[in-house]
Amino acid sequence: MSNIYESAEATLGFISSPCLTKVELRVACRGISDRDALSKPDPCVVLKMQSHGQWFEVDRTEVIRSSSSPVFSKIFLVDYYFEEIQRLRFELHDISSGTNGLRDADFLGSMECTLGQVSTQNMVTPYALVLPQKDFFSKSDPFLEIFRLNDDGTESLVHRTETVMNNLSPVWKSFKVSLNTLCSGDHERELKCTVWDWDSNGKHDFIGEFQTTFKELRVEQEGKQLQWECINPKYQMKKKNYRNSGVVLLNHCKIIKMYSFLDYIMGGCQIQFTVAIDFTASNGDPRNSCSLHYIHPYQPNEYLKALVAVGEICQDYDSDKMFPAFGFGALIPPDFKVSHDFAVNFDEDNPECAGIQGVVEAYQNCLPKIQLYGPTNIAPIIQKVASSASEEMHTKEAMEYFILLILTDGVITDMADTREAIVHASHLPMSVIIVGVGNADFTDMQILDGDDGILRSPKGEPVLRDIVQFVPFKDFKHVGGGLNCS
């Protein structure tokens, strides 16, 4: 993009987890050329990655109005695989006023590189906590920016609030940011907070600034009201009676500890592994050799292959090797009403099967007794397992962690309810593995795999932690697989 602007910067941070490493990319641009002589551009950067020769969008930054040198607060979170060449493409767009879409935007240029090239630049940053703010200023359109001061003297933008228009006592919305992003895990690292009066031409008026630390923010949890004087050094020098440009109050600071799958295991939790199988009509008549549920006398069908491949990994963590197995989307005896959480062995009081082989046998015995139907609803089975996890969580021992394996042949039909169920389950000792069986287009299912951290319920509530791993089995079986339980 060098022909469009002078330079672009991407700062990099690594977030290690027991299963993989995530990389944070922050983007800034300098000297974007003005295509319109009457106004500055409204830039937005779209991050794309290459897969099988095709570029697909990973995420995009916010739009910054009237700026030729924007610093974006959006963080791109990308899985990092040392053994792979991961190609990145940063596209710069000038977004039309009144819209945030790309359809009517002007494409300004792009640049390509690999994640490996970025990682060797040795520019380190991090990721996500909570700090709602309140302040009192003269009539203005204020917004607040929080910067982390790095060891090398540079500053990294942690968060930019929304602008509260024409308000004497604005209250900014709460937001979440990791401790790693906020202060690199250093509770005494300086944080610089700047307050600006927004202007539509991009020349925002500086109101003032103050500094604090995460250690100081934690005091709020002890019931003390924190406030800072917002100082404009220029006014402080020139105005004799100047005290401050306003006062910023911290309304609330909540620290949420997010436990990983490995934390639960190392803490002594036993695994409760549950299987849920899709028995909807889209799988085809099990008596037909083209059906995904066809039982061949000499080789397993796709469902059995997926069940054994994933089950053999998970069963190592299950001490009693007894696995509850459920079906969904079928008409079941004796009244043949549709059910989305029936026991595959038809014993609702004891749906457990002895080992993966026991699940296989229950599945094979079940097929002739049911009628494949629909729709493809998985929220009920997630809620069923979440209910068990919730009961376990509130016992004194709380020694079980629940893994739900869902095998399905297509896109679900209850996406809103499923998102709601996943957000609720993210607060529980529970993970969900969804394996797409067959050759359907599973693109819409990727939304449930919240690797980018943005899965939300229909009401807008975000997941507390990423608990869903989705993989098409056609990809999994060719590479030998590997599961990521978060």
C-alpha positions in Angstrom: 0.0 0.0 0.0 3.0 2.2 -0.3 1.5 4.1 -3.2 -1.4 5.1 -1.1 0.2 6.2 2.2 3.6 6.6 3.6 3.7 3.7 6.0 1.6 1.2 7.9 2.4 -0.4 11.2 1.4 -3.7 12.8 2.3 -4.4 16.4 2.3 -8.0 17.4 1.6 -10.0 20.5 1.4 -13.6 21.4 -1.2 -15.3 23.6 -0.2 -18.8 24.5 -2.8 -21.4 25.4 -2.4 -25.1 26.1 -3.6 -25.9 22.6 -2.3 -23.2 20.3 -0.8 -19.7 20.2 -2.8 -16.7 19.2 -1.3 -13.6 17.7 -2.6 -10.1 18.1 -2.1 -7.6 15.3 -2.7 -3.9 15.7 -2.8 -1.7 12.6 -2.0 2.0 12.0 -1.6 4.0 8.8 0.3 7.2 8.0 -0.1 9.7 5.2 -3.1 8.2 3.4 -3.5 10.2 0.1 -6.6 12.3 -0.2 -8.6 11.2 -3.2 -11.2 13.9 -2.5 -9.7 17.3 -2.4 -12.6 18.6 -0.2 -12.3 16.0 2.6 -10.0 13.5 4.3 -10.6 9.8 3.9 -12.7 7.7 6.3 -10.3 4.6 6.5 -11.0 1.1 7.4 -8.6 -1.9 7.1 -9.8 -5.4 6.2 -7.6 -8.3 7.2 -7.8 -11.3 4.9 -6.0 -14.7 5.0 -5.3 -17.1 2.2 -6.6 -20.7 2.3 -6.4 -23.1 -0.7 -5.5 -20.2 -3.0 -8.5 -18.1 -2.0 -8.6 -15.0 0.2 -11.3 -14.8 2.9 -12.0 -12.0 5.3 -10.9 -12.6 8.9 -12.0 -9.3 10.4 -12.0 -5.6 9.9 -11.2 -2.5 11.9 -13.6 0.2 12.9 -14.0 3.2 10.6 -12.2 6.3 11.6 -13.7 9.4 10.1 -11.7 12.2 8.4 -8.2 10.8 9.2 -5.1 10.4 7.0 -3.1 8.8 9.8 -5.5 6.6 11.7 -4.6 4.4 14.7 -7.2 1.7 14.9 -8.3 0.3 18.3 -9.5 -3.0 16.7 -7.2 -5.9 17.5 -6.9 -8.7 14.9 -6.7 -12.1 16.7 -5.1 -14.8 14.6 -4.2 -18.4 15.3 -0.4 -18.9 14.8 1.0 -22.1 13.4 4.8 -22.1 13.2 4.9 -25.0 10.7 2.6 -23.2 8.1 3.1 -20.3 5.8 0.1 -18.0 6.7 -0.4 -15.3 4.1 -2.0 -12.0 5.2 -3.5 -9.3 3.1 -4.4 -5.9 4.5 -6.9 -4.0 2.4 -7.4 -0.2 2.9 -10.9 1.2 2.1 -12.4 4.7 2.3 -15.8 4.2 3.7 -18.6 6.4 2.5 -20.2 8.7 5.2 -23.4 7.2 6.7 -22.4 3.6 6.1 -19.8 1.2 7.4 -20.1 -1.3 4.5 -17.6 -2.0 1.7 -20.1 -2.0 -1.1 -19.9 1.8 -1.7 -16.4 2.2 -0.4 -13.4 3.3 -2.4 -10.6 0.7 -2.5 -7.3 2.6 -1.7 -4.8 -0.3 -1.9 -3.5 -3.4 -0.2 -0.4 -5.0 1.0 0.5 -8.7 1.5 2.9 -10.4 3.8 3.1 -13.6 5.9 2.4 -13.9 9.6 6.0 -15.2 9.9 7.4 -12.0 8.5 5.3 -9.9 10.9 6.4 -12.1 13.9 10.1 -11.4 13.1 9.7 -7.7 13.5 10.0 -8.1 17.3 7.3 -5.5 18.0 5.3 -6.9 20.9 1.8 -6.1 22.1 -1.0 -8.1 23.9 -4.9 -8.6 24.6 -8.6 -8.0 26.9 -10.5 -6.3 31.2 -13.4 -4.0 32.1 -13.5 -0.2 32.8 -16.6 1.8 32.3 -15.9 5.6 32.8 -17.7 8.8 33.7 -16.6 12.4 33.5 -17.7 16.0 33.7 -16.7 18.4 31.0 -17.9 21.6 29.4 -20.2 21.2 26.5 -18.4 18.8 24.2 -18.5 15.5 22.3 -16.0 13.6 24.4 -14.3 10.2 23.8 -11.5 8.6 25.8 -8.5 6.6 24.7 -6.4 4.3 26.9 -2.8 3.6 26.0 -0.4 1.1 27.5 3.2 2.5 28.0 5.7 -0.1 26.7 9.2 -0.8 27.9 10.7 0.7 24.8 9.0 4.0 25.3 6.3 3.4 22.7 2.5 3.5 23.4 -0.1 0.9 22.4 -3.7 1.9 22.0 -5.7 -0.5 24.3 -9.2 0.9 23.8 -11.1 3.8 22.3 -14.5 4.5 23.7 -17.5 5.7 21.6 -18.2 9.4 21.3 -21.0 10.8 23.5 -22.4 13.7 21.6 -23.2 17.0 23.2 -23.2 15.8 26.8 -22.1 17.6 30.0 -21.8 14.4 32.0 -21.1 11.5 29.5 -21.1 7.9 30.6 -19.1 5.7 28.3 -20.2 2.1 27.7 -18.4 -0.7 29.6 -16.0 -2.8 27.7 -13.8 -5.9 28.1 -10.1 -6.0 27.6 -7.6 -8.8 28.7 -5.1 -8.1 31.4 -2.4 -9.0 28.8 -3.6 -6.3 26.4 -4.1 -3.8 29.1 -0.8 -3.9 30.9 1.2 -7.0 29.6 0.3 -8.7 32.9 2.3 -6.0 34.8 0.0 -4.5 37.5 2.2 -1.5 37.9 2.7 -0.6 34.3 1.7 3.0 33.5 -1.5 3.6 31.5 -2.1 6.9 29.8 -5.7 8.0 29.3 -6.5 10.9 27.0 -9.8 12.6 26.5 -10.8 14.3 23.3 -13.6 16.5 22.0 -14.6 14.9 18.7 -14.8 16.9 15.5 -16.3 15.8 12.2 -13.2 17.0 10.3 -10.9 14.7 12.2 -9.1 17.5 14.0 -10.3 16.5 17.5 -9.7 19.0 20.3 -7.5 17.7 23.1 -9.3 18.0 26.5 -6.7 16.5 28.9 -5.0 13.4 30.1 -4.1 11.4 33.3 -2.2 8.3 34.1 -3.0 5.3 36.3 -2.1 1.6 36.7 -4.1 -1.6 36.9 -3.0 -1.8 40.5 -4.8 1.4 41.2 -7.9 0.3 39.2 -8.1 -2.8 41.5 -8.7 -0.5 44.4 -12.2 0.1 43.0 -13.1 -3.5 43.9 -12.6 -2.7 47.5 -15.5 -0.2 47.4 -13.5 3.0 46.9 -14.6 5.5 44.3 -11.7 6.3 42.0 -11.4 9.6 40.2 -8.7 11.4 38.3 -8.2 15.1 37.3 -8.0 15.4 33.6 -5.1 17.8 32.9 -4.3 19.8 29.8 -0.6 20.7 30.2 -0.9 23.7 27.8 -3.7 25.2 29.8 -1.8 24.4 33.0 1.1 26.5 31.9 -0.8 29.4 30.4 -3.8 29.8 32.7 -3.1 31.0 36.3 -6.3 29.7 37.9 -6.5 26.5 35.9 -7.2 23.4 38.0 -8.3 20.8 35.5 -10.4 20.2 32.4 -12.8 17.9 34.2 -12.8 14.9 36.4 -13.0 11.3 35.2 -14.7 8.8 37.5 -14.5 5.0 37.4 -17.9 3.5 37.8 -17.0 -0.1 37.9 -14.1 -2.5 37.4 -14.7 -6.2 37.4 -12.0 -8.8 37.0 -13.0 -12.1 35.5 -10.7 -15.1 35.7 -11.0 -17.3 32.6 -10.0 -20.9 33.1 -8.8 -22.9 30.2 -9.6 -26.6 29.5 -6.1 -27.5 30.9 -6.7 -25.5 34.0 -9.7 -27.7 34.8 -7.8 -30.9 34.0 -4.7 -30.0 36.1 -7.1 -28.9 38.9 -8.2 -32.5 39.2 -11.5 -32.4 37.2 -12.7 -35.7 35.6 -14.0 -35.6 32.1 -17.7 -36.3 31.3 -17.7 -37.0 27.5 -21.1 -36.8 25.8 -22.0 -37.6 22.2 -24.9 -36.2 20.2 -25.7 -37.5 16.7 -27.7 -35.9 13.9 -30.6 -38.1 12.8 -32.3 -35.6 10.4 -33.7 -36.6 7.1 -31.0 -34.7 5.1 -28.6 -37.5 5.9 -30.6 -39.8 3.6 -32.4 -43.0 4.1 -30.1 -45.3 6.2 -31.2 -48.2 3.9 -29.7 -46.5 0.9 -26.0 -46.8 0.3 -25.7 -43.1 -0.5 -26.9 -42.2 3.1 -24.4 -40.9 5.6 -26.0 -43.3 8.0 -25.8 -46.4 5.8 -24.3 -49.3 7.7 -21.9 -51.1 5.4 -21.0 -54.6 6.4 -17.3 -54.1 5.9 -16.5 -50.4 6.4 -17.8 -47.7 8.8 -19.8 -44.8 7.5 -18.8 -41.1 8.0 -20.6 -40.8 11.4 -18.8 -43.8 12.8 -15.4 -42.6 11.4 -15.9 -39.2 13.1 -17.2 -40.7 16.3 -14.2 -43.0 16.6 -11.6 -40.4 15.5 -12.7 -37.8 18.1 -13.9 -40.2 20.7 -10.6 -42.0 21.0 -8.9 -38.7 21.7 -11.4 -37.6 24.4 -11.8 -41.0 26.1 -8.3 -40.8 27.4 -9.5 -38.1 29.8 -12.7 -39.9 30.9 -11.9 -42.1 33.9 -14.9 -44.3 33.9 -15.2 -44.6 30.1 -19.0 -44.4 30.3 -20.3 -42.0 27.6 -23.9 -40.6 27.5 -25.1 -40.7 23.9 -28.0 -38.7 22.5 -29.7 -38.2 19.1 -31.5 -35.2 17.7 -33.9 -34.6 14.8 -35.6 -38.0 14.6 -39.1 -39.4 15.2 -38.7 -41.8 18.0 -40.8 -44.7 19.4 -43.3 -45.4 20.8 -45.3 -42.3 19.7 -42.9 -41.2 17.0 -42.7 -37.5 17.9 -39.7 -35.5 17.0 -37.0 -35.3 19.7 -33.8 -33.3 19.8 -32.2 -34.9 22.9 -33.2 -38.6 23.1 -31.0 -41.3 24.5 -29.6 -43.4 21.7 -29.9 -46.5 23.9 -33.5 -45.4 24.6 -32.8 -45.5 28.4 -33.6 -41.9 29.4 -32.6 -42.7 33.0 -29.2 -44.1 32.1 -28.1 -42.9 28.6 -24.5 -44.0 29.2 -22.7 -46.4 26.9 -19.7 -48.5 27.8 -16.8 -47.0 25.9 -16.7 -45.7 22.3 -17.6 -49.2 21.2 -20.7 -49.1 23.3 -21.7 -45.8 21.6 -21.1 -47.5 18.2 -23.4 -50.4 19.1 -26.1 -48.2 20.5 -26.0 -46.1 17.3 -26.3 -49.1 15.1 -29.1 -50.6 17.1 -31.0 -47.3 17.2 -31.1 -46.6 13.4 -33.7 -49.3 12.4 -36.0 -48.1 15.2 -36.3 -44.4 14.4 -37.4 -42.3 11.5 -35.1 -39.6 10.3 -36.9 -36.2 10.4 -35.8 -32.7 11.4 -35.2 -29.8 11.8 -31.5 -29.6 12.7 -31.7 -28.1 16.2 -28.7 -28.4 18.5 -29.6 -25.9 21.2 -31.6 -28.5 23.2 -28.7 -30.9 23.6 -26.3 -28.1 24.5 -28.8 -26.9 27.1 -29.1 -30.5 28.4 -25.4 -30.9 29.0 -25.1 -27.4 30.3 -27.7 -28.1 32.9 -25.7 -31.1 34.1 -22.5 -28.9 34.1 -24.3 -26.2 36.1 -25.5 -28.7 38.7 -22.0 -30.1 39.0 -20.5 -26.6 39.2 -22.6 -25.8 42.3 -21.7 -28.9 44.2 -19.0 -28.6 46.9 -16.7 -30.9 44.9 -17.2 -29.5 41.4 -14.9 -32.1 40.0 -16.2 -32.8 36.5 -15.6 -31.0 33.2 -18.1 -31.7 30.3 -17.2 -32.2 26.7 -20.1 -32.4 24.2 -19.3 -33.9 20.8 -22.0 -33.0 18.2 -21.9 -34.9 14.8 -24.1 -33.2 12.2 -24.4 -33.2 8.4 -25.4 -29.6 7.8 -26.0 -26.1 9.0 -28.3 -25.9 12.0 -31.7 -24.3 11.9 -31.8 -22.8 15.4 -28.8 -20.5 15.2 -30.2 -17.8 17.5 -31.1 -20.3 20.2 -27.7 -22.1 19.8 -25.8 -18.9 20.2 -27.8 -18.2 23.4 -27.0 -21.7 24.7 -23.3 -21.4 23.9 -23.0 -18.0 25.6 -24.7 -19.5 28.7 -22.5 -22.6 28.6 -19.3 -20.5 28.3 -19.7 -19.7 32.0 -19.6 -23.4 32.9 -16.9 -26.1 33.0 -17.9 -27.2 29.5 -16.6 -27.4 25.9 -18.4 -28.2 22.6 -16.8 -30.0 19.6 -18.9 -29.8 16.5 -17.9 -32.1 13.6 -19.5 -31.5 10.2 -20.0 -34.9 8.5 -20.4 -35.1 4.7 -19.7 -32.6 1.9 -22.2 -29.8 2.8 -21.2 -26.2 2.8 -20.4 -25.5 6.5 -19.4 -21.9 6.1 -22.2 -20.6 8.2 -21.2 -22.9 11.1 -17.9 -21.1 11.5 -19.7 -18.3 13.4 -20.1 -20.7 16.3 -16.3 -21.3 16.5 -15.5 -18.1 18.3 -11.8 -18.1 17.7 -12.0 -14.4 17.0 -13.8 -13.8 20.3 -16.9 -12.2 18.9 -19.7 -14.8 19.2 -22.6 -13.1 20.9 -26.1 -14.1 21.9 -29.0 -12.5 20.0 -29.2 -10.0 22.9 -25.6 -9.0 22.4 -24.0 -10.8 25.4 -20.5 -12.1 24.4 -19.2 -15.5 25.3 -17.1 -15.5 28.5 -14.5 -17.8 26.8 -14.2 -19.6 23.5 -15.7 -23.1 24.2 -16.7 -24.2 20.7 -14.4 -26.0 18.2 -15.9 -26.6 14.7 -14.2 -28.7 12.1 -15.5 -30.3 8.9 -14.6 -34.0 9.1 -13.5 -34.1 5.5 -10.6 -31.8 6.5 -10.0 -33.5 9.9 -9.7 -37.0 8.5 -7.1 -36.1 5.8 -4.6 -34.4 8.2 -4.9 -36.7 11.1 -6.6 -34.1 13.1 -6.0 -32.3 16.3 -8.5 -30.8 18.7 -8.6 -27.5 20.5 -10.5 -27.5 23.7 -10.6 -24.0 25.1 
